[in-house]
Amino acid sequence: MSIKRRFWRKNTPGLDCREVGKVLQSYLDGELDDADAPLVAAHLDKCRDCGLEAATYDRIKAALAQPMPEGADPEAIERLRRFGQGLADS
């Protein structure tokens, strides 16, 4: 996957929050190409808001990957899975 930048931003160094937001899930899943991944990483290092969003996605993804705890409400777990999938899809 590659980042599509607007024609007036192509010569501007770095990415803005909107550009990062569009590819954040792909970045976290390791699906960005070698040219774009460092740009996203650099933005996440300097932008507190985007960095927090990435950290939240990582925590949700890790929680969803864990086996269901004993005694956990299956409906609550399914709601959490749908919520996480909704974040990934948006």
C-alpha positions in Angstrom: 0.0 0.0 0.0 1.2 3.5 -0.8 0.1 6.9 0.5 -1.7 9.1 -2.0 -0.7 12.7 -1.3 -2.5 15.7 -2.7 -0.6 17.4 -5.5 0.1 20.5 -3.4 1.6 18.4 -0.6 3.9 16.1 -2.6 6.9 18.4 -2.2 6.2 19.1 1.5 8.3 17.0 3.9 6.4 14.8 6.4 2.8 13.9 6.6 -0.1 15.6 8.2 -2.6 14.0 10.6 -5.2 13.5 7.9 -2.7 11.6 5.7 -1.6 9.5 8.7 -5.1 8.7 9.7 -6.0 7.3 6.3 -3.2 4.7 6.5 -2.7 4.2 10.2 -4.3 0.7 10.3 -2.2 -0.4 7.3 0.9 0.9 9.0 0.1 -0.9 12.2 -0.6 -4.1 10.2 2.8 -3.8 8.4 1.2 -3.2 5.1 2.7 0.1 4.1 5.6 0.1 1.6 9.2 0.8 2.6 9.0 4.4 1.4 5.9 5.4 3.3 6.3 3.5 6.6 9.2 5.7 7.8 7.1 8.8 7.1 4.2 7.5 9.2 6.6 6.5 12.0 8.2 9.9 12.0 4.8 11.6 12.3 3.8 9.3 15.1 7.0 10.1 17.0 6.3 13.9 16.9 2.5 14.0 17.0 1.0 13.3 20.4 -2.6 12.8 19.1 -1.7 10.4 16.4 0.7 8.6 18.6 -2.0 8.1 21.2 -4.4 6.9 18.6 -1.9 4.4 17.3 -1.2 3.2 20.9 -4.9 2.7 21.5 -5.3 0.7 18.3 -2.4 -1.4 19.3 -3.8 -2.1 22.8 -7.2 -3.0 21.4 -5.7 -5.3 18.8 -3.6 -7.0 21.4 -6.6 -7.4 23.7 -8.7 -8.9 20.9 -5.9 -11.4 20.1 -5.9 -12.8 23.7 -8.0 -15.8 24.5 -11.3 -15.0 26.2 -10.8 -14.9 30.0 -12.6 -17.5 32.1 -15.9 -16.2 33.2 -15.9 -13.3 30.7 -19.3 -12.3 29.3 -19.2 -13.6 25.6 -21.6 -10.8 24.6 -19.3 -8.2 26.0 -16.3 -9.7 24.2 -18.2 -9.7 21.0 -19.2 -6.1 21.4 -15.5 -5.2 22.0 -14.6 -7.2 18.8 -17.2 -5.3 16.8 -16.0 -2.0 18.2 -12.4 -2.8 17.3 -13.4 -3.9 13.8 -15.4 -0.6 13.4 -12.3 1.4 14.3 -10.3 -0.6 11.8 -12.9 -0.1 9.1 -13.2 3.6 9.5 
